[in-house]
Amino acid sequence: MDNKLDPGEPTEENLFALNEEEIAQRGIDNLPTSLWEAYHALENDDVIINALGEKVFDQFYNIKRAEWDAYRIQVFDYERNQYLDV
C-alpha cells in the first residue's frame, strides 16, 4: 500500500479447479505447502533477508532449521493409525 503496487485484477474463479498447465498459463505461483518447502523458500526470500539483515536472518534461519528437525522426527497419529494398526 505504501508503494502503491497494483495487485492485479481480482478473480472469482476457483483456482483449485485449475490443472497445473492452466495455473502456469496464468502465471500463478504457489505458496510453500510444507514446512520443508517454506524453509527452503526462506533461503531465497530477499524481502525477509533484507528486512532482518544478514546477522539476524542467519540466526532466524538456523532457528527454523532446528524447528524443521524437531518436526520431521515426530511420529504423528496419522502414521500410527496408518502403519501400526497391524
Backbone as CSV, one residue per row, in Angstrom:
resi,resn,N_x,N_y,N_z,CA_x,CA_y,CA_z,C_x,C_y,C_z
1,MET,0.819,-1.175,0.000,0.000,0.000,0.000,0.870,1.248,0.000
2,ASP,1.916,1.247,0.819,2.792,2.415,0.851,3.423,2.671,-0.512
3,ASN,3.756,1.592,-1.212,4.402,1.719,-2.524,3.404,1.790,-3.666
4,LYS,2.120,1.730,-3.328,1.042,1.817,-4.323,1.203,0.783,-5.454
5,LEU,1.563,-0.443,-5.058,1.715,-1.523,-6.037,0.341,-1.995,-6.497
6,ASP,0.228,-2.299,-7.759,-1.010,-2.794,-8.333,-1.122,-4.292,-8.051
7,PRO,-2.146,-4.730,-7.323,-2.283,-6.160,-7.025,-2.803,-6.969,-8.199
8,GLY,-3.174,-6.299,-9.277,-3.704,-7.007,-10.441,-5.215,-7.116,-10.363
9,GLU,-5.750,-7.715,-11.389,-7.197,-7.871,-11.467,-7.665,-8.964,-10.514
10,PRO,-8.793,-8.761,-9.864,-9.327,-9.816,-8.988,-9.870,-10.975,-9.824
11,THR,-9.968,-12.122,-9.224,-10.562,-13.273,-9.900,-11.611,-13.887,-8.986
12,GLU,-12.647,-14.376,-9.592,-13.676,-15.082,-8.831,-13.724,-16.541,-9.270
13,GLU,-12.695,-16.940,-9.968,-12.560,-18.305,-10.468,-12.035,-19.196,-9.350
14,ASN,-12.493,-20.434,-9.301,-11.998,-21.394,-8.321,-10.631,-21.892,-8.792
15,LEU,-9.572,-21.372,-8.208,-8.219,-21.730,-8.642,-7.890,-23.186,-8.345
16,PHE,-8.586,-23.780,-7.379,-8.330,-25.179,-7.054,-8.876,-26.116,-8.136
17,ALA,-9.736,-25.594,-8.996,-10.290,-26.404,-10.078,-9.385,-26.406,-11.315
18,LEU,-8.346,-25.585,-11.310,-7.439,-25.495,-12.459,-6.385,-26.591,-12.398
19,ASN,-5.942,-27.043,-13.565,-4.841,-28.006,-13.588,-3.507,-27.232,-13.605
20,GLU,-2.414,-27.948,-13.530,-1.096,-27.305,-13.445,-0.797,-26.427,-14.661
21,GLU,-1.200,-26.874,-15.839,-0.950,-26.095,-17.056,-1.713,-24.764,-17.022
22,GLU,-2.960,-24.806,-16.592,-3.771,-23.587,-16.517,-3.203,-22.616,-15.482
23,ILE,-2.715,-23.163,-14.396,-2.098,-22.319,-13.361,-0.845,-21.652,-13.915
24,ALA,-0.021,-22.416,-14.636,1.203,-21.864,-15.222,0.882,-20.802,-16.263
25,GLN,-0.138,-21.038,-17.080,-0.524,-20.067,-18.104,-0.943,-18.737,-17.486
26,ARG,-1.531,-18.781,-16.315,-1.978,-17.562,-15.637,-0.861,-16.909,-14.818
27,GLY,0.293,-17.568,-14.767,1.421,-17.017,-14.016,1.219,-17.042,-12.515
28,ILE,0.460,-18.029,-12.037,0.168,-18.133,-10.610,1.244,-18.966,-9.939
29,ASP,1.833,-18.422,-8.885,2.807,-19.161,-8.087,2.121,-19.668,-6.826
30,ASN,2.544,-20.826,-6.371,2.004,-21.391,-5.138,2.864,-21.011,-3.951
31,LEU,2.231,-20.840,-2.823,2.964,-20.688,-1.580,3.512,-22.057,-1.185
32,PRO,4.540,-22.101,-0.356,5.039,-23.400,0.111,3.908,-24.199,0.763
33,THR,3.880,-25.488,0.509,2.822,-26.338,1.055,3.264,-27.155,2.257
34,SER,4.519,-27.002,2.651,5.004,-27.730,3.817,6.063,-26.873,4.522
35,LEU,6.353,-27.246,5.738,7.393,-26.555,6.486,8.735,-26.691,5.769
36,TRP,8.980,-27.838,5.160,10.223,-28.083,4.420,10.343,-27.127,3.227
37,GLU,9.264,-26.993,2.464,9.284,-26.074,1.325,9.442,-24.629,1.793
38,ALA,8.775,-24.278,2.869,8.859,-22.911,3.394,10.278,-22.611,3.861
39,TYR,10.894,-23.561,4.513,12.271,-23.405,4.988,13.202,-23.121,3.812
40,HIS,13.043,-23.877,2.744,13.912,-23.678,1.582,13.559,-22.410,0.802
41,ALA,12.316,-22.030,0.780,11.928,-20.776,0.126,12.524,-19.589,0.879
42,LEU,12.666,-19.728,2.170,13.230,-18.663,3.001,14.656,-18.326,2.580
43,GLU,15.397,-19.329,2.133,16.783,-19.114,1.697,16.894,-18.064,0.601
44,ASN,15.860,-17.964,-0.235,15.894,-17.083,-1.402,14.953,-15.896,-1.285
45,ASP,14.465,-15.629,-0.096,13.496,-14.547,0.090,14.225,-13.249,0.429
46,ASP,14.524,-12.470,-0.623,15.274,-11.226,-0.433,14.547,-10.228,0.461
47,VAL,13.225,-10.249,0.448,12.466,-9.329,1.295,12.759,-9.607,2.762
48,ILE,12.692,-10.868,3.164,12.957,-11.233,4.562,14.427,-11.020,4.894
49,ILE,15.311,-11.446,4.007,16.748,-11.304,4.259,17.108,-9.836,4.459
50,ASN,16.631,-8.970,3.569,16.942,-7.546,3.677,16.257,-6.893,4.875
51,ALA,15.047,-7.331,5.190,14.323,-6.744,6.318,15.000,-7.074,7.639
52,LEU,15.489,-8.294,7.766,16.104,-8.720,9.024,17.580,-8.350,9.116
53,GLY,18.229,-8.230,7.990,19.676,-8.047,7.991,20.342,-9.411,8.041
54,GLU,21.559,-9.479,7.545,22.222,-10.776,7.394,22.411,-11.515,8.719
55,LYS,22.850,-10.826,9.743,23.127,-11.475,11.025,21.854,-12.040,11.660
56,VAL,20.812,-11.225,11.722,19.553,-11.683,12.320,18.930,-12.769,11.445
57,PHE,19.005,-12.585,10.115,18.460,-13.606,9.223,19.147,-14.941,9.447
58,ASP,20.469,-14.954,9.560,21.194,-16.210,9.782,20.718,-16.897,11.055
59,GLN,20.519,-16.129,12.115,20.027,-16.713,13.368,18.610,-17.253,13.197
60,PHE,17.753,-16.458,12.549,16.374,-16.873,12.296,16.350,-18.150,11.459
61,TYR,17.169,-18.193,10.430,17.232,-19.347,9.542,17.662,-20.594,10.313
62,ASN,18.648,-20.443,11.181,19.108,-21.581,11.988,18.025,-22.056,12.956
63,ILE,17.268,-21.121,13.505,16.153,-21.493,14.387,15.108,-22.275,13.598
64,LYS,14.810,-21.824,12.393,13.828,-22.519,11.555,14.331,-23.902,11.155
65,ARG,15.634,-24.045,10.962,16.209,-25.359,10.659,16.012,-26.294,11.851
66,ALA,16.255,-25.787,13.045,16.057,-26.589,14.251,14.582,-26.962,14.410
67,GLU,13.692,-26.016,14.089,12.253,-26.290,14.151,11.887,-27.413,13.186
68,TRP,12.432,-27.351,11.964,12.172,-28.405,10.988,12.688,-29.746,11.483
69,ASP,13.911,-29.761,12.023,14.487,-31.011,12.518,13.633,-31.611,13.631
70,ALA,13.133,-30.778,14.544,12.285,-31.266,15.630,10.962,-31.808,15.086
71,TYR,10.436,-31.149,14.077,9.161,-31.567,13.489,9.287,-32.876,12.718
72,ARG,10.325,-32.993,11.914,10.428,-34.130,10.990,10.641,-35.471,11.687
73,ILE,11.083,-35.466,12.930,11.314,-36.740,13.619,10.104,-37.190,14.445
74,GLN,9.035,-36.409,14.411,7.830,-36.767,15.152,7.080,-37.894,14.448
75,VAL,6.430,-38.719,15.245,5.522,-39.728,14.711,4.121,-39.233,15.038
76,PHE,3.323,-39.026,14.004,2.003,-38.434,14.171,0.917,-39.506,14.219
77,ASP,-0.248,-39.119,14.734,-1.371,-40.051,14.841,-1.687,-40.706,13.505
78,TYR,-1.654,-39.920,12.432,-1.933,-40.498,11.118,-0.998,-41.671,10.840
79,GLU,0.290,-41.487,11.100,1.262,-42.548,10.828,1.019,-43.754,11.726
80,ARG,0.730,-43.498,13.000,0.436,-44.607,13.907,-0.785,-45.383,13.425
81,ASN,-1.835,-44.663,13.073,-3.067,-45.311,12.620,-2.881,-46.019,11.281
82,GLN,-2.112,-45.410,10.399,-1.936,-45.970,9.064,-1.023,-47.174,9.049
83,TYR,0.058,-47.128,9.828,1.099,-48.145,9.692,1.244,-49.099,10.879
84,LEU,0.712,-48.736,12.035,0.897,-49.594,13.198,-0.352,-50.375,13.574
85,ASP,-1.386,-50.239,12.799,-2.624,-50.964,13.055,-2.563,-52.305,12.344
86,VAL,-1.552,-53.097,12.692,-1.329,-54.382,12.026,-1.745,-55.503,12.929
